[in-house]
């Protein structure tokens, strides 16, 4: 079924010669192309897929950057490998073997639970603005190249408008007449105006709710990073208003600083860099300026409303993503669900509602649990005795051979996104976890209630 002869019925399918436009060549777009082409081949369908992406991911920021902290979990790496999407050694900047939790009452190093839930640091483009040694590959470019190798065509143009002509989607780019496609997949993230692409179509789609975040890169050199940050992701649990998560991530010669929360602004950024915990983490004599690269991208905090229609579907961040963590993992899940629906079920609104929407809804429901989990974390951040209790129990777990590492695993999954929020929340409600944490909280409170002279004795 070609675009020019598309049926008006609700029974819409992709057949030999069908064409698919993918607007956006980041992970969600490229993985959708990969899955579509592989599944179509299994079904004996000759599919034409074209990716519209104005950025060149072989360029340094901002020309090739997708504005992301660039952390991928071992779970995602394994899922990709099971799909035949293997990451070469030059894509992962540094394997993160542990993370170090920094608070105002001390720090603790947390090894990967059972030494199996590792994470990796990647660059979405070629690297920061002042890249000095191009030894590493671009994660996004790697995925785009895999899609191209399967037959996808990459067009380096920005899509101006998506319209419908006789119920068939058309794509308009600069200096070209609109072209018809059987299916349009929008994968532009939330830092591009997805809603503007479909203005005037009177769709029920509404863009995701977003908040502003912060990413900054510093060139330190590999030797300095090895001596200071090492192979750990450094996470900060500080009592700073509106800050949900802060981390310093080693990547090759650079360190990436990521702040997530509610409307990150300059005052919050300055307060973070001025904290003693950050300065003790960085090399001696380090100053916050100059930096190598910086951006303040938006991230989704609530998924889109109705990210699908006849012959049109939104994947990745402009559809739904995980709250604060594992956005690339969510891109993988939505891309696969989109392709599976389009190839095996159909491309009508009803097909996407029945087969694609449940995946989006499950991510959104998990995010609701994540919001509760982060609200609890905020209460811990605000109270010194609670921070001390959390640090004490984690340190005991890390130092005790054979001791169940309940808190360590909850924190690891919370900070890295290696597990669903529901799973984290359920583990935090385990009687053993609650008993141990309550004991530490009581001990921390009793210490604070002692006279100062007794505490210093």
DAJOLIN-V779892 format. One record per helix or strand of 2 or more residues. SS is the DSSP state (h for helix, s for strand). FROM is the first residue (numbers start at 1). TO is the last residue. If there is no record, write none. Layout:
BEGIN
ss->SS from->FROM to->TO
ss->SS from->FROM to->TO
END
This chain:
BEGIN
ss->h from->3 to->5
ss->s from->19 to->23
ss->h from->27 to->42
ss->s from->48 to->52
ss->s from->71 to->73
ss->h from->74 to->82
ss->s from->92 to->96
ss->s from->98 to->103
ss->s from->106 to->111
ss->h from->113 to->115
ss->s from->119 to->122
ss->h from->139 to->149
ss->s from->153 to->155
ss->s from->159 to->165
ss->s from->168 to->173
ss->s from->179 to->180
ss->s from->183 to->186
ss->h from->194 to->197
ss->s from->209 to->212
ss->s from->214 to->219
ss->h from->222 to->227
ss->s from->232 to->236
ss->s from->243 to->251
ss->s from->254 to->261
ss->h from->266 to->274
ss->h from->276 to->281
ss->s from->293 to->295
ss->s from->298 to->302
ss->s from->308 to->309
ss->s from->312 to->314
ss->h from->316 to->318
ss->h from->327 to->344
ss->h from->349 to->355
ss->h from->357 to->382
ss->h from->384 to->399
ss->h from->406 to->416
ss->h from->421 to->428
ss->h from->431 to->449
ss->h from->452 to->456
END
